[in-house]
Amino acid sequence: MIRMRNVSYRYPNMDGEWALREIDFSIEDGEYILVCGASGSGKSTLTYLFNGLIPHFFEGQLKGSVEVEGIYTREKRVSDLFPHVGLVLQNADAQLFNSTVENDIAFGLESLGLSGKEIDRRIRWIAKTLEIEDLLGRTPMALSGGEKHLVSIASVLCLDPSVVILDEPYAHLDWVGTRRIQEALSTIHQMGKTVVVIEQKIGRFIDDATRCLIMDGGMPIFNGSPKEAFEVLIREGLVPRYTKRKKRDRSGKEDLLVARSLSHRIETKDVLKEVSLELRKGETLAIVGRNGSGKTTLIKHFNGLLRPHSGELAFTGEDIRRKAPPEMAKAVGLSFQNPNDQFFKNRVKDELLVGAKILGKEDNKWIEELCDLFELRELLDRPPYRLSEGQKKRVALASILAHRPELLILDEPTVGQDGRFRKAMIDLVIALEERGITIIVITHDLEFAQAIADRWIVLHEGRIVADGSPQAIWGDERLIRLGAIGRPEEEMVEAFLES
């Protein structure tokens, strides 16, 4: 199916640094391959070879040969490989560009010259399979990050390519979306398709894979069974084992942010409905919930990016409903789900400084500390857009922290990050708490949420349905039956190891 012979590759202007080094690797017809490894280890670069994005789009220097179903990718255009290899990118926004979800899914089918009847059949099938029928008439730009990811996956799966490659398909998804994708991939694999999944977030889907490849430094360091791979991932720190968080007493602390009966509508949908909450100074709060539950919409009110249609909102006792984002920027730092939305400069070092300079809060010593903490020193002269998605996320987080906001909001900080970085994030948050910074974390990674915050707020269909400790919330079977939260993924992984 896929043959790589002595393949090495480096991106343009990388001054001798090879992203992939001397790889000899084959994927047989009908295999299900799980590719793991640290952020920046070459996982995504490897898959860009399979559909010709390397060398035809990314250019750079390629040595060796890549063959897909008897076709040498160097000799064919990307469009020629379209029926053979379907690739779902990490960044869903890069694949969605039509007016509605249905049109985005139809776009690839139309390019294959299928009949209208067949196009409609495939759209209805994939929408039902992934349970996204209610999204078909909506514009992709109005969807949550997880919903966008489901749509980008649908647009590739319905093309029925011989090889399906998904780059971190579970990263942006909640427990329900994860189950949908796992079942869909298992089904198409059983139909004889070759499946390649790149993933940092290891869950029970590892049991579906027939083989696992672990990358490090642009080379495979393991090629074998998923169970043996899991033991390697734990040993290398790529699957985090969190220590229990010590509960911190917030009693007596004054409120930093207060929302009362906050409501917001997007298009014709009520995304937030009568949301009320208090956030105390120095607190670390996790906001969890399903894709599309309103989490990102809620936090965009806190720095003035969105205005409530009704309700009250105060920061340090001041009404902020009419304050513009630049007024709030010194006090409230927001790191977006998609780091590409935050970049302005052509070099990482300039990106780290831009916000702090504009706000008059430049501190070179603090920047140096952030570079060490986020392992950015080797990236400082590189364009942020040319980094891996995990590296982009680290740069975006560091650029927000550079001006030391009073309230730091992290929207899905673990997406694209390996276990080492996720554990480092816990240490970072503890250090920030000691500096008096208040933190809000939006995440679908409930194990990470439990380790990083001693208070959770659960949003479900635009309403707060729970507010309390993670232990109390995870022990509430009512919330699990409602689908507002999922069961601990680590329990599922432990069961896999025991089996």
C-alpha positions in Angstrom: 0.0 0.0 0.0 2.6 2.6 1.1 6.4 2.2 0.8 9.0 4.6 2.0 12.6 3.9 1.1 15.5 5.8 2.8 13.4 9.0 3.1 14.8 12.2 4.6 13.2 15.6 4.4 13.8 19.1 5.5 11.6 22.2 5.2 12.8 25.2 3.2 15.2 27.5 5.0 15.8 25.1 7.8 19.7 25.3 7.7 20.5 21.6 7.8 17.8 20.6 10.3 16.1 17.5 9.0 12.4 16.9 9.9 12.6 13.3 8.8 15.8 11.2 8.7 16.5 8.0 6.7 13.1 6.3 7.1 12.4 2.9 5.7 8.8 2.1 6.5 5.9 0.2 4.9 2.1 0.1 5.5 0.3 -3.0 4.2 -3.1 -2.9 2.6 -5.9 -3.0 5.3 -3.7 -2.1 8.3 -4.7 0.3 11.1 -1.6 2.3 12.1 -1.4 4.5 15.1 1.5 7.1 14.9 2.6 8.6 18.2 5.5 10.7 19.5 6.5 14.0 21.1 5.4 17.3 19.6 7.6 18.2 16.7 8.9 14.6 16.3 7.9 14.5 12.6 4.5 12.8 12.8 2.6 15.2 10.6 5.5 15.6 8.2 5.5 11.9 7.7 1.9 11.9 6.5 2.4 14.9 4.2 4.5 12.5 2.2 1.6 10.1 1.6 -0.6 12.5 -0.4 2.2 14.5 -2.1 1.9 17.7 -0.1 5.7 17.0 0.3 7.3 17.9 -2.0 4.7 19.6 -4.3 3.3 22.0 -1.7 5.8 22.4 1.1 8.8 22.1 -1.3 12.1 21.8 0.7 14.6 19.0 0.1 13.4 15.4 -0.2 15.6 12.3 -0.4 14.5 8.8 -1.1 11.2 7.5 -2.6 7.6 7.4 -1.4 5.2 5.0 -3.2 1.4 4.8 -2.7 -0.5 2.0 -4.4 2.3 1.7 -7.0 2.4 5.5 -7.6 5.6 7.4 -6.9 4.3 10.6 -5.2 7.2 12.7 -6.5 6.0 12.0 -10.1 2.3 12.9 -9.5 0.3 16.0 -8.6 -1.5 16.2 -5.3 -4.8 16.1 -7.2 -3.8 12.8 -8.9 -3.4 11.2 -5.4 -6.8 12.5 -4.3 -8.8 9.2 -4.9 -6.0 7.2 -3.2 -5.2 9.2 0.0 -7.6 11.2 2.1 -5.9 13.5 4.7 -7.7 15.2 7.6 -5.4 18.1 8.8 -4.9 19.1 12.4 -6.2 22.6 11.7 -9.8 22.1 10.6 -10.1 25.8 9.5 -7.6 24.9 6.7 -10.2 22.5 5.2 -13.5 24.4 5.6 -14.2 27.3 3.2 -17.8 26.9 1.9 -21.0 28.7 3.0 -22.5 25.7 4.7 -21.4 22.4 6.3 -23.3 20.5 3.6 -21.5 22.4 0.8 -18.1 21.7 2.4 -18.8 18.0 2.5 -20.1 18.1 -1.0 -17.1 20.0 -2.4 -14.8 17.0 -2.6 -17.5 14.7 -3.9 -18.3 17.1 -6.7 -14.6 17.2 -7.7 -14.8 13.4 -8.2 -17.6 13.9 -10.7 -20.2 11.9 -8.8 -23.9 12.2 -9.6 -26.1 14.4 -7.5 -27.9 11.4 -6.2 -24.7 9.7 -5.1 -23.4 12.9 -3.5 -26.6 13.3 -1.5 -26.5 9.6 -0.4 -22.9 9.9 0.9 -23.6 13.2 2.7 -26.6 11.7 4.5 -24.6 8.6 5.4 -21.6 10.4 6.9 -23.9 12.9 8.7 -25.8 10.1 10.3 -22.7 8.1 11.1 -21.0 11.1 12.9 -24.3 12.4 14.2 -23.9 15.9 12.6 -27.2 16.1 10.8 -28.1 19.2 12.8 -24.9 21.0 11.5 -25.5 20.6 7.7 -27.3 23.9 7.2 -25.0 25.9 9.4 -21.9 28.0 8.3 -18.7 26.3 9.4 -17.3 29.6 10.8 -20.1 29.6 13.4 -19.2 26.1 14.7 -17.2 25.3 17.8 -13.6 24.0 17.3 -14.7 20.4 17.9 -17.7 20.7 15.6 -15.4 22.0 12.8 -13.1 19.0 13.4 -16.0 16.6 13.0 -17.0 18.3 9.7 -13.5 18.2 8.3 -13.3 14.4 9.2 -16.7 13.9 7.5 -15.6 15.7 4.3 -12.7 13.2 3.9 -14.4 9.9 5.1 -17.2 10.4 2.6 -14.7 10.4 -0.3 -14.0 6.7 0.3 -10.2 6.9 -0.4 -8.1 3.7 -0.3 -6.0 5.2 2.6 -7.5 7.5 5.3 -5.1 9.6 7.3 -6.2 11.6 10.3 -3.9 14.0 12.0 -4.9 14.2 15.7 -8.6 13.5 15.0 -9.5 13.3 18.7 -7.7 16.4 19.9 -10.6 18.8 19.7 -13.4 16.3 20.5 -15.4 15.6 23.6 -16.1 12.1 24.8 -19.1 11.7 22.5 -17.3 12.9 19.4 -14.4 10.7 20.3 -16.7 7.7 20.4 -18.3 8.6 17.0 -14.9 8.9 15.3 -13.6 5.7 16.9 -16.6 3.7 15.7 -16.5 5.3 12.2 -12.8 4.4 11.8 -13.3 0.9 13.2 -16.1 0.4 10.7 -14.2 1.6 7.6 -11.2 -0.4 8.7 -13.3 -3.5 8.9 -14.5 -2.7 5.4 -10.9 -3.1 4.2 -9.7 0.5 4.2 -6.2 1.3 5.4 -6.3 3.7 8.3 -3.5 5.9 9.7 -4.1 7.9 12.8 -1.7 10.4 14.3 -2.5 11.1 17.9 -1.1 12.5 21.2 -4.2 11.8 23.2 -4.2 8.1 23.9 -7.6 6.5 24.7 -9.4 3.2 24.2 -9.2 3.6 20.4 -5.6 2.3 20.8 -7.2 -1.2 21.0 -8.5 -0.8 17.4 -5.0 -0.3 15.9 -3.1 -3.3 14.4 0.3 -1.6 14.8 1.9 1.4 16.4 4.7 3.6 15.3 6.4 6.0 17.7 8.5 8.9 16.3 11.3 10.8 17.9 13.6 13.3 16.3 12.3 12.6 12.8 12.9 8.8 13.1 10.8 5.8 14.3 12.0 4.5 17.7 9.3 1.8 18.0 7.3 -0.2 15.5 5.1 -2.9 17.0 2.0 -3.9 18.9 -0.2 -1.2 20.5 0.1 -2.8 24.0 3.9 -2.8 23.8 3.8 0.8 22.4 1.7 1.9 25.3 4.4 0.8 27.8 7.0 2.7 25.7 4.8 5.8 25.7 4.5 5.7 29.5 8.2 5.1 29.9 9.0 8.1 27.7 6.5 10.3 29.5 4.3 10.7 26.5 1.3 9.4 28.4 1.1 11.6 31.5 0.5 10.2 35.0 -0.7 13.1 37.0 -0.2 13.4 40.8 -3.3 14.3 42.9 -3.8 18.1 43.2 -3.7 19.6 46.6 -6.9 21.5 47.3 -6.3 25.2 47.9 -8.5 27.3 50.2 -10.1 30.1 48.3 -12.4 31.2 51.1 -12.2 34.9 52.0 -10.8 35.8 48.5 -12.7 38.6 46.8 -14.4 38.0 43.4 -12.4 38.9 40.3 -15.1 38.3 37.7 -18.9 38.0 38.1 -21.5 37.1 35.5 -25.2 37.3 36.1 -27.8 35.8 33.8 -25.5 36.1 30.8 -27.1 35.1 27.4 -25.8 35.2 23.9 -27.1 34.2 20.5 -25.2 33.2 17.3 -27.3 33.3 14.1 -30.6 31.8 15.4 -29.1 29.6 18.1 -29.1 30.5 21.8 -25.5 29.5 22.7 -25.5 30.8 26.3 -28.7 30.8 28.4 -28.8 32.7 31.7 -25.2 31.8 32.8 -24.2 33.0 36.2 -20.8 32.4 37.9 -18.3 34.0 40.3 -14.5 33.7 39.9 -12.3 34.4 42.9 -8.9 36.0 42.7 -6.1 33.5 42.6 -8.5 30.6 41.7 -7.9 28.1 38.9 -11.2 27.1 37.3 -11.8 24.5 34.7 -14.8 24.9 32.4 -15.8 21.6 30.8 -18.6 20.3 28.6 -19.5 18.9 25.2 -18.5 20.4 21.9 -20.9 23.2 21.1 -22.0 23.7 24.7 -20.9 27.3 24.7 -17.5 27.2 26.5 -15.5 29.3 24.0 -18.4 31.7 23.5 -18.6 32.3 27.3 -14.9 33.1 27.7 -14.9 35.5 24.8 -17.2 37.7 26.9 -14.5 38.0 29.6 -12.1 40.0 27.4 -14.7 42.0 25.4 -14.5 40.0 22.2 -18.2 39.3 22.5 -21.0 41.2 24.0 -23.9 39.6 25.9 -27.3 40.0 24.5 -28.6 40.2 28.0 -27.2 39.9 31.5 -24.5 41.5 33.6 -20.7 41.1 33.6 -18.1 42.7 35.9 -14.4 42.5 36.3 -12.8 43.8 39.6 -16.2 45.4 40.3 -16.4 47.3 37.0 -19.0 46.7 34.3 -17.0 45.5 31.2 -19.9 45.0 28.8 -19.0 48.1 26.8 -15.2 47.9 27.2 -13.3 47.1 24.0 -10.8 44.2 23.8 -7.7 46.6 23.9 -8.9 48.0 27.2 -9.2 44.5 28.7 -6.0 43.1 27.1 -3.7 44.2 30.0 -5.8 42.4 32.6 -7.2 39.5 30.6 -5.1 37.3 28.4 -6.9 34.7 26.2 -5.0 31.9 24.3 -7.3 30.7 21.5 -8.1 27.1 20.5 -6.4 27.8 17.1 -3.0 29.3 17.6 -2.9 30.5 14.0 -5.4 33.2 15.0 -2.9 34.8 17.3 0.1 35.2 15.2 1.3 38.6 13.7 5.0 38.3 13.2 7.4 36.4 11.0 9.6 35.1 13.8 8.8 33.4 17.1 11.0 35.7 19.1 9.1 38.8 17.7 5.8 37.0 18.4 6.7 36.6 22.1 7.4 40.3 22.5 4.7 41.9 20.4 1.9 41.9 23.0 4.1 42.9 25.9 5.6 45.8 23.9 2.2 47.2 22.9 1.0 47.0 26.5 4.2 48.4 27.9 4.8 45.3 30.1 8.0 44.1 28.5 10.2 42.0 30.8 13.2 40.2 29.1 14.0 38.1 32.2 10.4 36.7 32.2 10.6 36.1 28.4 13.8 34.0 29.0 12.0 32.0 31.7 9.1 31.3 29.3 11.5 30.2 26.6 12.9 27.6 28.9 9.6 26.5 30.3 8.0 26.1 26.8 11.2 24.7 25.2 11.2 27.5 22.6 14.9 28.4 22.3 15.5 26.4 19.2 12.4 27.9 17.5 13.1 31.6 18.1 14.2 32.4 14.6 11.6 30.3 12.8 8.3 31.5 11.4 5.5 30.5 13.7 3.3 29.4 10.8 5.9 26.8 9.8 5.9 25.1 13.2 4.0 21.9 14.2 0.6 22.5 15.6 1.9 21.5 19.1 4.8 24.0 18.8 2.4 26.7 17.6 0.3 26.2 20.7 3.3 26.6 23.0 4.3 29.8 21.2 0.8 31.2 21.5 0.6 30.4 25.2 4.0 32.0 25.9 3.1 35.1 24.0 0.0 35.6 26.2 1.9 35.0 29.4 4.6 37.4 28.3 2.6 40.4 29.5 1.5 38.8 32.8 -2.3 39.2 32.7 -4.3 39.3 35.9 -6.6 36.7 34.5 -5.2 34.0 32.1 -7.7 32.1 30.0 -6.5 28.9 28.2 -8.8 27.5 25.6 -7.9 23.8 25.0 -4.2 24.2 26.1 -3.4 20.5 25.7 -4.5 20.1 22.1 -1.5 18.8 20.1 0.7 18.5 23.2 2.5 15.4 24.3 2.3 14.1 27.9 5.6 15.8 28.9 4.2 19.2 28.1 0.8 18.5 29.8 2.6 17.6 33.0 4.8 20.8 32.6 1.6 22.8 32.2 0.5 21.6 35.7 3.8 22.9 37.1 3.4 26.2 35.2 -0.1 26.8 36.6 1.1 26.1 40.2 3.9 28.7 39.6 1.4 31.2 38.2 -1.0 30.7 41.1 1.9 31.5 43.4 2.3 34.8 41.5 -1.3 35.6 42.2 -2.6 35.0 38.6 -6.2 33.8 38.2 -6.6 31.1 35.6 -9.5 29.6 33.6 -8.9 26.5 31.6 -11.3 25.3 28.9 -10.7 21.6 28.1 -12.1 18.3 27.0 -9.2 16.5 28.7 -10.9 15.7 32.0 -7.9 14.0 33.5 -5.9 17.2 32.8 -8.8 19.3 34.2 -8.8 17.2 37.4 -5.0 17.7 37.9 -5.0 21.4 37.1 -8.1 22.7 38.9 -9.9 22.0 42.1 -13.2 23.5 40.8 -15.1 22.7 37.7 -18.0 24.4 36.0 -19.9 22.1 33.6 -21.7 23.7 30.6 -24.4 21.8 28.8 -26.4 23.2 25.9 -25.6 26.7 27.0 -26.4 26.4 30.7 -24.4 25.7 33.8 -25.5 22.3 35.1 -22.8 21.7 37.7 -20.3 23.8 39.8 -18.1 22.0 42.3 -15.0 19.8 42.8 -14.0 17.4 40.0 -14.5 14.5 42.4 -18.1 15.4 43.1 -18.9 16.1 39.5 -17.3 12.9 38.2 -19.2 11.0 40.8 -22.5 12.4 39.6 -24.1 9.6 37.5 -26.9 12.1 36.5 -24.3 14.2 34.6 -22.8 11.2 32.9 -26.2 9.9 31.8 -27.1 13.5 30.6 -23.9 13.4 28.5 -22.6 16.6 30.1 -19.4 14.9 31.1 -17.7 11.6 30.2 -16.2 8.8 32.2 -12.5 8.9 33.0 -10.5 7.9 30.0 -7.7 6.7 32.1 -10.0 3.9 33.5 -10.5 2.7 29.9 -6.8 2.7 29.2 -6.0 0.8 32.4 -8.6 -1.8 31.4 -6.8 -2.1 28.0 -3.5 -2.7 29.8 -5.0 -5.3 32.1 -6.5 -7.2 29.1 
